[in-house]
Amino acid sequence: MKIVHVVYSLEMGGAEILVAQLCRLQRSNGHDVSVCAYSNLGPLGEILRSEGIRVHVLGEAPFTRTFMRFLREFRSTRPDVVHCHNPAPTLQAAVGARLAGVKCIVSTRHSLVAPPYETASEVAYSFVSLFCDWIVGICDVTCENLRNAPLSRRDRITRVYNGVDRLPPAPPEDHPEQHGFTLLFVGRLAEIKDLPTMVKAAALALPSVPNLQLWIVGHGIMREPLEALVHQLGIADHVTFWGERLDIAHFFSAADVYAMSSVSEGLPMSLLQAMSVGLPALVTDVGGMAEVVRNANCGLYTPVGDAAAMAEAMVLLASHPARRATFAASATTAYDEHFTLEHTDAAYMALYRKPRNARLLKK
């Protein structure tokens, strides 16, 4: 089967990591896999190219020109499947894929798609959905939000949980130096992640957990404000900013709890990576991450923006290693049963093989 994944770019991010891992797995299973990006290559694109996977960068352009570029690309390469990841790539590529005679077109929404909706954008997406066979939400909450969006194509919406490769074990000698009970965050330092709440929670928890450490791995526009907040709270000795790292397995292997304080979140890959190595979770009660933590019983969840509640949860987790061990075992079990990359790929392959719009195509 010839499969093309369409993305905005292959910069470092959750959806992009999933695309890269799917490309590798699908190729190893005998499929002809490539990626079309219409912005820029990014570090993940460079890695995929070095591994022999075709990554074609069209370059950003006005909509009409981009549409024609995709149409020519699909007519030239004649894929069996075009899998668009997120709304913008879907708007750019789905119609051209249908006109080029692609048998199956899938669009995955990797975010929460939470109201209030941007009506014009969602109406445009709903129109383009006419040319898609399947609209995929990455958790139950995303699917429900998609069904309630303006003019949504409810009969085409289905859920496929994200999956991720299990993180490789990191030998203890390669672990970052750990000085106490350690919380880990890995991801973009963006406003939507609401890391100030996590930092404030750590400050509130310190009197009860004086050896608490918070590791923040990633980069983004919030780094300077976060560093300023850390110094303002007087907890610089307890918070480490590691920047963007490729050796994230070392951090997951060394930490005690994986933490996220997002105000909106679909199903983050970093949470699944934490589960793959049996790391308990502390998250805010939002989106797919709370859905998974609740269903898997692999950690605690607190209200969005409530630093006091998150601090209380930090103290509870630090004080009860036996409870952390129970959460860790549940995390590993849930990962093995639901969130491996193989589970996700199998679900997508099933969709690829039963296009809903096949009757519209010429034989």
C-alpha positions as CSV (number, residue, x, y, z in Angstrom):
1,M,0.0,0.0,0.0
2,K,1.3,3.5,-0.9
3,I,0.7,5.9,2.0
4,V,1.4,9.6,2.1
5,H,1.2,11.5,5.4
6,V,0.5,15.2,5.0
7,V,1.8,17.6,7.7
8,Y,2.5,21.3,8.2
9,S,6.1,20.6,9.0
10,L,8.2,18.0,10.8
11,E,9.3,20.2,13.7
12,M,9.5,18.5,17.1
13,G,6.0,18.0,18.4
14,G,3.5,15.3,19.5
15,A,1.7,14.9,16.2
16,E,5.0,15.0,14.3
17,I,6.6,12.4,16.5
18,L,3.6,10.1,15.9
19,V,3.8,10.6,12.1
20,A,7.6,9.8,12.1
21,Q,7.0,6.7,14.2
22,L,4.1,5.6,12.0
23,C,6.2,6.0,8.9
24,R,8.9,3.8,10.2
25,L,6.5,1.1,11.4
26,Q,4.4,1.1,8.2
27,R,7.6,0.9,6.1
28,S,8.8,-2.0,8.1
29,N,5.5,-3.7,7.5
30,G,6.1,-3.5,3.7
31,H,4.3,-0.3,2.8
32,D,5.6,2.5,0.5
33,V,5.5,5.5,2.9
34,S,6.3,9.1,2.4
35,V,5.6,12.5,3.9
36,C,4.4,15.8,2.3
37,A,5.1,18.9,4.3
38,Y,4.0,22.3,3.0
39,S,6.0,24.5,5.4
40,N,9.5,23.3,6.2
41,L,11.4,20.2,6.8
42,G,12.2,20.4,10.5
43,P,14.6,18.1,12.5
44,L,12.3,15.1,12.3
45,G,12.1,15.5,8.6
46,E,15.9,15.5,8.4
47,I,16.0,12.3,10.5
48,L,13.4,10.5,8.3
49,R,15.3,11.5,5.1
50,S,18.5,10.1,6.6
51,E,16.6,6.9,7.2
52,G,15.6,6.7,3.5
53,I,12.0,7.8,3.9
54,R,10.9,10.4,1.3
55,V,10.0,13.7,2.7
56,H,8.8,16.2,0.1
57,V,8.6,19.9,1.2
58,L,6.2,21.9,-1.0
59,G,6.9,25.2,0.6
60,E,4.3,27.7,1.9
61,A,2.3,29.6,-0.8
62,P,-1.2,31.0,-1.3
63,F,-4.0,28.5,-1.0
64,T,-4.6,28.1,-4.8
65,R,-1.0,27.4,-5.5
66,T,-0.6,25.0,-2.6
67,F,-3.8,23.2,-3.7
68,M,-2.4,22.8,-7.2
69,R,1.0,21.5,-5.9
70,F,-0.8,18.8,-3.9
71,L,-3.0,17.9,-6.9
72,R,0.1,17.5,-9.1
73,E,2.0,15.6,-6.4
74,F,-0.8,13.1,-5.9
75,R,-1.4,12.6,-9.6
76,S,2.3,12.0,-10.0
77,T,2.8,9.6,-7.1
78,R,-0.7,8.0,-7.2
79,P,-0.9,7.0,-3.5
80,D,-3.6,4.6,-2.2
81,V,-3.9,6.6,1.1
82,V,-3.5,10.3,2.0
83,H,-3.4,10.8,5.7
84,C,-3.7,14.5,6.7
85,H,-2.7,15.5,10.2
86,N,-4.6,18.5,11.6
87,P,-6.9,21.0,9.9
88,A,-4.5,23.1,7.8
89,P,-3.0,20.1,6.0
90,T,-6.5,18.7,5.5
91,L,-7.7,22.0,4.0
92,Q,-4.7,22.1,1.7
93,A,-4.6,18.5,0.5
94,A,-7.8,16.6,0.9
95,V,-9.7,18.0,-2.1
96,G,-6.6,17.6,-4.4
97,A,-6.3,14.0,-3.2
98,R,-9.9,13.2,-4.0
99,L,-9.6,14.8,-7.5
100,A,-6.4,12.8,-8.1
101,G,-8.3,9.6,-7.4
102,V,-6.8,8.6,-4.1
103,K,-8.8,5.7,-2.7
104,C,-8.8,6.6,1.0
105,I,-8.4,10.0,2.7
106,V,-8.1,10.3,6.4
107,S,-7.9,13.5,8.6
108,T,-6.7,13.3,12.2
109,R,-7.4,16.1,14.7
110,H,-4.6,15.9,17.2
111,S,-5.9,18.6,19.5
112,L,-8.9,18.7,21.9
113,V,-11.0,20.8,19.4
114,A,-12.7,22.4,22.5
115,P,-15.4,25.0,22.3
116,P,-15.8,27.9,21.8
117,Y,-15.3,27.0,18.2
118,E,-13.8,29.2,15.5
119,T,-16.9,29.0,13.4
120,A,-15.4,30.0,10.0
121,S,-12.5,27.5,10.4
122,E,-14.7,24.7,11.5
123,V,-17.2,25.3,8.7
124,A,-14.4,25.2,6.2
125,Y,-13.1,22.0,7.8
126,S,-16.6,20.5,7.6
127,F,-16.8,21.3,3.9
128,V,-13.4,19.7,3.2
129,S,-14.5,16.7,5.3
130,L,-16.9,15.8,2.5
131,F,-13.8,14.7,0.6
132,C,-12.4,12.7,3.5
133,D,-13.4,9.1,4.3
134,W,-12.6,9.3,8.0
135,I,-12.3,12.1,10.6
136,V,-10.2,10.8,13.5
137,G,-10.2,12.1,17.0
138,I,-7.4,11.0,19.3
139,C,-9.6,10.5,22.4
140,D,-13.3,10.3,23.3
141,V,-13.4,14.0,24.3
142,T,-12.0,15.1,20.9
143,C,-14.5,13.0,19.1
144,E,-17.4,14.4,21.1
145,N,-16.2,18.0,20.4
146,L,-15.9,17.2,16.7
147,R,-19.5,15.9,16.6
148,N,-20.7,19.1,18.2
149,A,-18.7,21.4,15.9
150,P,-20.6,23.5,13.3
151,L,-21.8,21.4,10.3
152,S,-19.8,18.4,11.5
153,R,-19.8,15.1,9.5
154,R,-20.8,13.0,12.4
155,D,-21.0,9.7,10.4
156,R,-17.3,10.0,9.5
157,I,-15.9,10.6,13.0
158,T,-14.1,7.8,14.8
159,R,-11.6,7.5,17.6
160,V,-8.1,6.2,17.3
161,Y,-6.0,6.6,20.4
162,N,-2.5,7.8,19.9
163,G,0.2,5.3,20.4
164,V,4.0,5.6,20.8
165,D,7.1,3.4,20.7
166,R,8.1,2.2,24.1
167,L,11.0,4.3,25.4
168,P,14.2,2.3,25.6
169,P,15.6,1.7,29.1
170,A,18.3,4.1,30.1
171,P,21.1,2.7,32.3
172,P,21.4,4.4,35.7
173,E,24.8,5.8,34.9
174,D,23.3,7.8,32.0
175,H,20.5,9.3,34.2
176,P,20.5,13.0,35.0
177,E,21.7,13.6,38.5
178,Q,18.7,13.3,40.8
179,H,18.6,15.0,44.3
180,G,15.2,14.1,45.6
181,F,11.5,13.5,44.6
182,T,11.5,14.5,40.9
183,L,8.7,15.7,38.7
184,L,9.2,15.7,35.0
185,F,7.6,17.7,32.2
186,V,8.5,17.2,28.5
187,G,7.0,19.4,25.8
188,R,6.7,22.9,24.3
189,L,7.0,25.7,26.7
190,A,3.8,27.3,25.4
191,E,1.0,29.2,27.2
192,I,-1.5,26.4,26.7
193,K,0.7,24.2,28.8
194,D,0.1,26.6,31.8
195,L,3.5,25.7,33.3
196,P,3.2,28.7,35.8
197,T,0.6,26.6,37.7
198,M,3.0,23.7,37.9
199,V,5.9,26.0,39.1
200,K,3.6,27.6,41.7
201,A,2.4,24.2,42.9
202,A,6.0,23.1,43.3
203,A,6.7,26.1,45.5
204,L,3.6,25.4,47.6
205,A,4.6,21.7,48.0
206,L,8.2,22.4,49.0
207,P,7.6,22.9,52.8
208,S,6.2,19.4,52.9
209,V,8.6,17.9,50.3
210,P,11.9,19.8,50.8
211,N,13.8,17.6,48.4
212,L,11.3,18.2,45.6
213,Q,12.8,18.7,42.1
214,L,11.0,19.9,38.9
215,W,12.7,19.1,35.6
216,I,11.4,21.0,32.6
217,V,12.5,19.6,29.2
218,G,11.7,21.5,26.1
219,H,11.8,25.0,24.6
220,G,9.3,27.7,23.7
221,I,8.2,31.3,24.2
222,M,7.4,30.8,27.9
223,R,10.9,29.9,29.0
224,E,12.0,33.4,30.0
225,P,8.7,34.2,31.9
226,L,9.0,30.8,33.6
227,E,12.6,31.4,34.7
228,A,11.6,34.8,36.0
229,L,8.8,33.2,38.0
230,V,11.1,30.6,39.4
231,H,13.5,33.3,40.7
232,Q,10.6,35.4,42.0
233,L,9.4,32.4,44.1
234,G,12.9,31.7,45.3
235,I,12.9,28.0,44.1
236,A,15.7,28.2,41.5
237,D,17.6,25.4,43.3
238,H,14.5,23.1,42.8
239,V,13.7,23.8,39.1
240,T,15.9,22.8,36.2
241,F,15.4,23.9,32.6
242,W,17.0,21.4,30.3
243,G,16.0,22.9,27.0
244,E,15.1,20.7,24.0
245,R,16.7,17.2,24.2
246,L,16.8,14.1,22.1
247,D,17.8,11.8,24.9
248,I,14.4,12.1,26.7
249,A,14.5,8.4,27.7
250,H,17.1,9.3,30.3
251,F,14.8,11.8,32.0
252,F,11.8,9.5,32.0
253,S,13.9,6.7,33.5
254,A,15.2,8.9,36.3
255,A,12.0,10.8,37.3
256,D,9.4,9.8,39.9
257,V,6.3,11.3,38.4
258,Y,5.3,12.8,35.0
259,A,3.4,16.0,35.3
260,M,1.4,18.3,33.0
261,S,-0.7,21.3,33.9
262,S,-2.2,22.1,30.5
263,V,-5.4,24.1,30.1
264,S,-6.3,22.3,26.9
265,E,-4.8,19.0,25.7
266,G,-5.7,16.1,23.4
267,L,-3.7,13.0,24.1
268,P,0.0,14.0,24.5
269,M,2.6,11.6,23.3
270,S,4.8,12.5,26.3
271,L,2.2,11.1,28.7
272,L,2.1,7.8,26.7
273,Q,5.9,7.7,26.7
274,A,5.8,8.1,30.5
275,M,3.3,5.2,30.7
276,S,5.5,3.0,28.5
277,V,8.2,3.1,31.2
278,G,5.7,2.8,34.1
279,L,5.9,6.4,35.3
280,P,2.9,7.6,37.4
281,A,1.2,10.8,36.1
282,L,-0.1,14.0,37.6
283,V,-2.2,16.0,35.1
284,T,-4.9,18.6,35.0
285,D,-8.5,17.3,34.5
286,V,-8.7,18.2,30.8
287,G,-9.0,16.3,27.5
288,G,-7.6,13.0,26.6
289,M,-4.8,13.0,29.2
290,A,-7.3,13.1,32.1
291,E,-9.4,10.5,30.2
292,V,-6.5,8.1,30.0
293,V,-5.2,8.7,33.5
294,R,-8.7,8.2,34.9
295,N,-9.5,5.1,32.9
296,A,-6.0,3.5,33.5
297,N,-5.8,4.5,37.1
298,C,-2.2,5.5,36.6
299,G,-2.1,8.7,38.5
300,L,-3.9,11.8,39.8
301,Y,-5.7,14.7,38.2
302,T,-6.5,18.1,39.5
303,P,-8.6,21.1,38.3
304,V,-7.1,23.4,35.7
305,G,-5.2,26.3,37.0
306,D,-5.5,25.2,40.7
307,A,-1.9,25.4,42.0
308,A,-3.0,24.5,45.5
309,A,-4.7,21.3,44.4
310,M,-1.7,20.3,42.3
311,A,0.6,21.0,45.2
312,E,-1.5,18.8,47.4
313,A,-1.3,16.0,44.8
314,M,2.5,16.4,44.6
315,V,2.7,16.0,48.4
316,L,0.5,12.9,48.3
317,L,2.6,11.3,45.6
318,A,5.8,12.1,47.3
319,S,4.6,10.7,50.6
320,H,3.2,7.4,49.4
321,P,5.7,5.4,47.4
322,A,3.4,2.3,47.5
323,R,0.7,4.2,45.8
324,R,3.1,5.4,43.1
325,A,4.1,1.8,42.6
326,T,0.4,0.9,42.1
327,F,0.0,3.7,39.6
328,A,3.2,2.6,37.8
329,A,2.0,-0.9,37.3
330,S,-1.4,0.3,36.0
331,A,0.4,2.6,33.6
332,T,2.5,-0.2,32.1
333,T,-0.6,-2.5,31.8
334,A,-2.7,0.2,30.1
335,Y,0.2,1.1,27.7
336,D,0.6,-2.6,26.7
337,E,-3.1,-3.1,26.1
338,H,-4.1,0.2,24.4
339,F,-1.3,2.7,23.6
340,T,1.5,0.9,21.8
341,L,2.3,2.2,18.3
342,E,1.2,-1.2,16.9
343,H,-2.3,-0.7,18.3
344,T,-2.5,2.7,16.6
345,D,-1.2,1.5,13.3
346,A,-3.6,-1.4,13.3
347,A,-6.5,0.9,13.8
348,Y,-5.4,3.2,11.0
349,M,-4.7,0.3,8.6
350,A,-8.3,-0.9,9.2
351,L,-9.6,2.6,8.2
352,Y,-7.2,2.7,5.2
353,R,-8.7,-0.6,3.9
354,K,-12.4,0.5,4.1
355,P,-12.8,3.9,2.5
356,R,-16.4,5.3,2.8
357,N,-16.2,7.3,-0.5
358,A,-14.9,4.5,-2.7
359,R,-18.1,4.6,-4.6
360,L,-17.2,8.1,-5.8
361,L,-14.1,6.9,-7.5
362,K,-13.8,5.7,-11.0
363,K,-12.7,2.1,-11.2
